[in-house]
């Protein structure tokens, strides 16, 4: 069967608009399309391909587990799931883990747990969830309602109730909403889709203090910022703030679908037998691959390397900006970076993305005004330099019209 990009329009629901080229092979930070054209990958599958494409350790973990056990359901447990959970609790504040298949599922579990915990411990009046404008937490109906982007949540009928939105990095806006009826505040410790926004120290510490004051849980959505992305194993570790619940996915599987919710033993008690579940969650294939990814990333040398690669990105993007004067600032942390466009280029991030693809560079956007980079955490410096040389050509094309 001959597969073409046109086939997408004939057989797929039209909720995506993929690029004209069809990738068929990847290795490290490089990808090849059907024509054999080679691209440098700064998109990382949207911060998923932690170790690039087809990392030999991941391939061998998948092959080994693929010959042992694929799926059981949660009527039974399995060794890879238990090993991965043990490594997650040993490396973080958490004592208990729940596995799903995606970030949205991890967030759905976190929100349901927060509501159930509040009901068990404080009564049914304590159900309010505070989240943030421009936040993103997934596409299930509950998580998309908690995410603060109406464009994603409007038009599907009545939304889950008792969800309100404050302004990120504005502590007063949180104070205006919080009360003893608040059961949880959900936030990204580095806003991704909302434009790659870092929290200020005062803000994130202030949110933690407000949660403590009002007996509310602090949920950190680390789906995009976790597993080494910021140069810490999890972003909370660099913020001096510990959440009550943390969600992780994307990079955790390095390209194999998995999500996890982490919390304390005390809070976890509220999800007793029968209250929540997932058919595939914690399946042996996903957990075997994730365990290998986690072992490789949970290493000080690799995490320090992420910070060095961030510095190289910033230096080279700065040089491009000196020539073309298109960016207001380079935002973000580690290898989740955003080039925020100056006002005269507002609304045109997609043009830079399309021009980059033409120059054989894969990148992302975060809203209409920010170009986003989320490459492999072990991308070679030569690939960063070559990729940004291609990006400079794309910038020149857009600027020169």
C-alpha positions as CSV (number, residue, x, y, z in Angstrom):
1,X,0.0,0.0,0.0
2,X,1.4,3.4,-1.0
3,X,1.0,5.9,1.9
4,X,1.0,9.6,1.1
5,X,0.2,12.8,3.0
6,X,-3.0,13.0,0.9
7,X,-4.2,9.8,2.5
8,X,-4.5,11.6,5.8
9,X,-7.3,13.8,4.4
10,X,-9.1,10.7,3.2
11,X,-9.0,8.6,6.3
12,X,-8.3,10.7,9.4
13,X,-10.6,13.0,11.4
14,X,-9.6,16.6,10.5
15,X,-8.6,17.7,14.0
16,X,-4.9,17.9,13.0
17,X,-3.1,19.6,10.2
18,X,0.2,17.7,9.9
19,X,3.2,18.8,7.8
20,X,3.4,17.9,4.1
21,X,6.3,15.6,4.7
22,X,5.8,12.1,6.3
23,X,8.7,11.0,8.6
24,X,9.6,7.4,8.3
25,X,12.8,6.9,10.3
26,X,14.6,8.5,13.2
27,X,18.0,8.2,14.9
28,X,19.2,10.3,17.7
29,X,18.2,13.9,16.9
30,X,17.7,13.3,13.2
31,X,14.7,12.2,11.2
32,X,14.2,11.2,7.6
33,X,11.1,11.5,5.4
34,X,9.7,9.3,2.6
35,X,12.0,11.1,0.1
36,X,15.0,10.4,2.3
37,X,15.4,14.1,3.2
38,X,17.0,14.5,6.6
39,X,15.7,16.9,9.4
40,X,17.1,18.0,12.7
41,X,14.6,17.5,15.5
42,X,14.1,20.3,17.9
43,X,10.5,19.3,18.6
44,X,11.2,16.1,20.3
45,X,7.6,14.8,19.7
46,X,6.5,17.8,21.9
47,X,9.0,17.2,24.8
48,X,8.5,13.4,24.6
49,X,11.6,12.0,22.9
50,X,13.8,12.4,26.0
51,X,16.7,10.4,24.5
52,X,16.0,11.1,20.9
53,X,14.8,8.5,18.3
54,X,15.5,4.8,18.7
55,X,18.0,5.1,21.6
56,X,19.7,1.6,21.7
57,X,18.9,1.2,25.4
58,X,15.2,1.8,24.9
59,X,15.1,-0.5,21.8
60,X,16.7,-3.3,23.8
61,X,14.3,-2.8,26.8
62,X,11.4,-3.0,24.4
63,X,12.7,-6.1,22.7
64,X,13.5,-7.8,26.0
65,X,10.1,-7.1,27.5
66,X,8.3,-7.8,24.2
67,X,9.4,-11.4,24.5
68,X,8.3,-11.8,28.1
69,X,4.9,-10.2,28.9
70,X,2.9,-7.5,27.1
71,X,-0.4,-7.0,29.0
72,X,-2.2,-8.4,32.0
73,X,-4.7,-5.7,33.3
74,X,-4.7,-4.5,36.9
75,X,-6.2,-7.7,38.1
76,X,-2.5,-8.6,38.5
77,X,0.6,-6.5,39.1
78,X,3.9,-6.9,37.2
79,X,7.6,-6.5,37.9
80,X,8.4,-3.6,35.5
81,X,5.6,-1.5,37.0
82,X,6.7,-2.1,40.6
83,X,10.4,-1.4,39.8
84,X,9.5,1.8,38.0
85,X,7.2,2.9,40.8
86,X,9.9,2.2,43.4
87,X,12.4,4.3,41.5
88,X,9.9,7.2,41.2
89,X,9.2,7.2,44.9
90,X,12.9,6.8,45.8
91,X,13.8,9.8,43.6
92,X,11.0,12.2,44.6
93,X,8.9,13.4,47.6
94,X,6.2,10.8,46.7
95,X,5.3,7.6,48.4
96,X,2.6,6.2,46.1
97,X,2.3,6.0,42.3
98,X,-0.7,5.5,39.9
99,X,0.0,4.6,36.3
100,X,-2.1,5.7,33.2
101,X,-1.2,6.1,29.6
102,X,-0.9,9.8,29.1
103,X,-0.5,13.2,30.7
104,X,-4.2,13.9,30.5
105,X,-4.9,10.6,32.3
106,X,-2.4,11.4,35.0
107,X,-4.0,14.8,35.5
108,X,-7.5,13.3,35.5
109,X,-6.4,11.0,38.2
110,X,-4.9,13.9,40.2
111,X,-8.0,16.0,40.0
112,X,-10.3,13.1,41.0
113,X,-8.0,12.2,43.9
114,X,-8.0,15.8,45.1
115,X,-11.8,16.0,45.0
116,X,-12.1,12.6,46.8
117,X,-9.5,13.5,49.4
118,X,-11.4,16.7,50.2
119,X,-14.7,14.8,50.4
120,X,-13.2,12.2,52.8
121,X,-11.4,14.7,55.0
122,X,-13.4,17.9,54.9
123,X,-16.9,17.3,53.4
124,X,-18.6,17.9,50.1
125,X,-18.5,21.7,50.2
126,X,-14.8,21.6,49.7
127,X,-14.7,21.0,45.9
128,X,-13.3,24.2,44.2
129,X,-10.3,23.8,41.9
130,X,-8.1,26.8,41.1
131,X,-6.0,26.7,37.9
132,X,-4.4,29.3,35.7
133,X,-5.3,31.2,32.6
134,X,-3.2,29.9,29.6
135,X,-2.6,26.7,31.5
136,X,-2.8,23.3,29.7
137,X,-3.6,20.0,31.4
138,X,-4.8,17.7,28.7
139,X,-7.9,17.1,26.5
140,X,-10.3,15.0,28.6
141,X,-13.3,17.1,29.5
142,X,-12.2,17.6,33.1
143,X,-8.6,18.4,32.3
144,X,-9.5,20.7,29.4
145,X,-11.9,22.6,31.7
146,X,-9.2,23.0,34.3
147,X,-6.8,24.2,31.6
148,X,-7.2,27.9,31.1
149,X,-7.7,28.1,27.4
150,X,-11.4,28.5,26.4
151,X,-10.6,27.8,22.7
152,X,-9.9,24.2,23.7
153,X,-12.8,23.7,26.2
154,X,-15.7,25.7,24.7
155,X,-18.3,24.2,22.4
156,X,-18.7,20.8,24.1
157,X,-21.7,21.5,26.3
158,X,-21.8,22.2,30.1
159,X,-18.4,22.0,31.7
160,X,-17.5,20.3,35.0
161,X,-18.4,22.8,37.7
162,X,-16.4,24.6,40.5
163,X,-13.3,25.3,38.4
164,X,-11.9,28.8,38.4
165,X,-8.9,30.5,36.9
166,X,-6.3,32.9,38.3
167,X,-3.5,34.7,36.5
168,X,-0.1,33.0,36.4
169,X,2.6,34.9,38.4
170,X,0.0,37.1,40.1
171,X,-0.4,35.9,43.7
172,X,-3.1,38.5,44.4
173,X,-5.4,36.9,41.8
174,X,-5.1,33.6,43.7
175,X,-5.8,35.2,47.0
176,X,-9.0,36.7,45.5
177,X,-10.3,33.2,44.6
178,X,-9.0,30.9,47.4
179,X,-11.1,30.0,50.4
180,X,-11.7,27.0,52.7
181,X,-13.9,25.6,49.9
182,X,-10.9,25.2,47.7
183,X,-9.7,21.6,47.5
184,X,-6.7,22.1,45.2
185,X,-4.6,24.5,43.1
186,X,-3.3,22.9,39.9
187,X,-0.4,24.6,38.1
188,X,2.5,23.9,35.8
189,X,5.8,24.8,37.5
190,X,6.8,26.0,34.0
191,X,3.9,26.9,31.7
192,X,4.3,25.1,28.4
193,X,1.5,25.7,25.9
194,X,0.8,29.0,27.5
195,X,4.1,30.5,26.2
196,X,7.0,28.9,28.2
197,X,6.5,31.0,31.3
198,X,8.6,30.5,34.4
199,X,7.1,31.1,37.8
200,X,8.7,33.8,40.1
201,X,10.0,32.6,43.4
202,X,7.5,34.7,45.3
203,X,4.6,33.4,43.3
204,X,5.3,29.7,43.6
205,X,6.2,29.9,47.3
206,X,3.1,32.1,47.9
207,X,0.8,29.5,46.2
208,X,2.3,26.8,48.4
209,X,1.7,28.9,51.5
210,X,-2.0,29.7,50.5
211,X,-2.6,25.9,50.0
212,X,-1.3,25.2,53.5
213,X,-3.4,28.0,55.0
214,X,-6.6,26.8,53.4
215,X,-6.0,23.0,53.7
216,X,-5.9,22.7,49.9
217,X,-3.7,20.4,47.9
218,X,-1.0,21.7,45.5
219,X,-0.9,19.7,42.2
220,X,2.1,20.2,40.0
221,X,1.5,19.3,36.4
222,X,5.0,18.2,35.4
223,X,3.9,16.4,32.2
224,X,6.0,18.7,30.1
225,X,8.6,20.0,32.6
226,X,9.4,16.7,34.2
227,X,12.0,13.9,33.7
228,X,15.1,16.1,33.2
229,X,13.6,18.7,30.9
230,X,14.6,21.7,33.1
231,X,18.0,20.3,34.1
232,X,16.4,19.0,37.4
233,X,14.8,15.5,37.5
234,X,11.5,17.4,38.2
235,X,11.1,21.1,38.0
236,X,9.8,21.4,41.6
237,X,13.3,20.4,42.8
238,X,14.7,23.7,41.5
239,X,11.9,25.7,43.0
240,X,12.2,24.9,46.7
241,X,8.5,24.0,46.7
242,X,7.1,20.5,47.1
243,X,3.7,19.7,45.8
244,X,1.2,17.3,47.3
245,X,0.5,15.6,44.0
246,X,2.7,15.5,40.9
247,X,1.9,14.3,37.4
248,X,4.4,13.1,34.9
249,X,4.1,11.7,31.3
250,X,5.6,12.8,28.0
251,X,9.4,12.3,28.6
252,X,8.8,9.5,31.1
253,X,8.3,6.9,28.4
254,X,10.7,8.6,25.9
255,X,8.2,8.0,23.1
256,X,6.3,5.0,24.6
257,X,2.9,6.1,26.0
258,X,2.8,6.3,29.8
259,X,1.6,8.7,32.5
260,X,2.0,8.6,36.2
261,X,0.5,10.4,39.2
262,X,2.7,10.6,42.3
263,X,1.5,11.5,45.8
264,X,2.0,10.8,49.5
265,X,0.7,7.7,51.3
266,X,-1.8,9.7,53.3
267,X,-3.4,11.4,50.3
268,X,-3.4,8.2,48.3
269,X,-5.6,6.5,50.8
270,X,-8.6,8.3,49.2
271,X,-8.2,6.2,46.0
272,X,-9.2,2.9,47.5
273,X,-10.1,-0.2,45.5
274,X,-12.7,0.6,42.8
275,X,-12.5,4.4,42.9
276,X,-10.4,4.8,39.7
277,X,-8.6,2.7,37.1
278,X,-7.1,2.2,33.7
279,X,-7.0,-1.0,31.6
280,X,-3.6,-0.4,30.1
281,X,-2.1,1.7,33.0
282,X,1.1,0.3,34.2
283,X,1.4,-2.3,31.5
284,X,4.7,-4.2,31.4
285,X,5.9,-2.9,28.0
286,X,5.5,0.8,28.9
287,X,7.0,0.4,32.3
288,X,10.0,-1.6,31.1
289,X,10.9,1.1,28.6
290,X,10.2,3.9,31.1
291,X,12.4,2.3,33.7
292,X,15.3,2.3,31.3
293,X,14.6,6.0,30.3
294,X,14.4,7.0,34.0
295,X,17.6,5.2,34.9
296,X,19.5,7.1,32.2
297,X,18.0,10.5,32.9
298,X,18.2,10.3,36.7
299,X,21.9,11.1,36.5
300,X,23.6,14.3,37.7
301,X,26.0,14.4,34.7
302,X,23.1,14.1,32.2
303,X,21.1,16.8,34.0
304,X,24.0,19.2,34.2
305,X,24.5,18.6,30.4
306,X,20.9,19.8,29.9
307,X,21.9,23.1,31.5
308,X,25.0,23.4,29.4
309,X,22.9,22.7,26.2
310,X,20.5,25.5,27.3
311,X,23.4,27.9,27.5
312,X,24.5,27.0,24.0
313,X,20.9,27.5,22.7
314,X,20.6,30.9,24.4
315,X,24.0,32.0,23.0
316,X,23.2,31.0,19.4
317,X,19.6,32.3,19.5
318,X,21.0,35.6,20.9
319,X,23.4,35.8,17.9
320,X,20.5,35.2,15.5
321,X,18.5,38.0,17.2
322,X,21.4,40.5,17.0
323,X,21.2,40.1,13.2
324,X,17.5,40.0,12.7
325,X,16.0,41.6,15.8
326,X,12.8,39.4,15.9
327,X,12.7,38.1,19.5
328,X,11.6,40.0,22.6
329,X,13.2,37.4,24.8
330,X,14.3,33.8,25.1
331,X,12.2,32.2,27.8
332,X,12.1,28.9,29.6
333,X,14.6,26.6,31.3
334,X,16.8,23.7,30.4
335,X,15.6,22.2,27.1
336,X,12.2,23.7,27.1
337,X,12.8,27.1,25.5
338,X,10.6,29.7,23.9
339,X,11.7,32.4,21.5
340,X,9.1,35.1,22.1
341,X,8.4,37.3,19.1
342,X,8.6,41.0,19.1
343,X,5.3,42.9,18.8
344,X,5.7,43.5,15.1
345,X,5.9,39.8,14.5
346,X,3.0,38.9,16.8
347,X,0.6,36.2,15.5
348,X,3.3,34.8,13.1
349,X,5.0,32.0,15.1
350,X,3.5,29.4,12.7
351,X,5.3,31.1,9.8
352,X,8.6,30.6,11.5
353,X,7.7,27.0,12.1
354,X,6.7,26.4,8.5
355,X,9.9,28.2,7.2
356,X,12.0,26.0,9.6
357,X,10.4,22.8,8.2
358,X,11.4,24.0,4.7
359,X,15.0,24.3,6.0
360,X,14.8,20.8,7.3
361,X,14.4,21.7,11.0
362,X,11.5,20.4,13.1
363,X,10.4,22.8,15.9
364,X,7.1,23.8,17.7
365,X,5.1,26.8,18.7
366,X,3.6,27.7,22.1
367,X,0.7,30.0,21.1
368,X,0.8,32.4,18.2
369,X,3.8,34.5,19.5
370,X,6.3,31.9,20.7
371,X,8.5,29.4,18.8
372,X,9.2,26.5,21.1
373,X,12.2,24.1,21.3
374,X,12.0,20.8,23.2
375,X,14.8,18.6,21.7
376,X,16.2,15.4,23.1
377,X,18.0,15.9,26.4
378,X,21.2,14.3,24.9
379,X,21.1,16.2,21.6
380,X,24.7,16.5,20.4
381,X,26.1,20.1,20.4
382,X,26.9,19.7,16.7
383,X,23.2,19.1,16.1
384,X,22.2,22.2,18.1
385,X,24.6,24.3,16.0
386,X,23.5,22.8,12.7
387,X,19.8,23.1,13.7
388,X,20.2,26.7,14.7
389,X,22.0,27.5,11.4
390,X,19.0,26.1,9.6
391,X,16.7,28.1,11.9
392,X,18.7,31.3,11.1
393,X,17.9,30.7,7.4
394,X,14.2,30.3,8.2
395,X,14.2,33.5,10.3
396,X,15.9,35.3,7.3
397,X,13.2,34.0,5.0
398,X,10.4,35.2,7.2
399,X,12.0,38.6,7.8
400,X,12.7,39.2,4.2
401,X,9.2,38.2,3.3
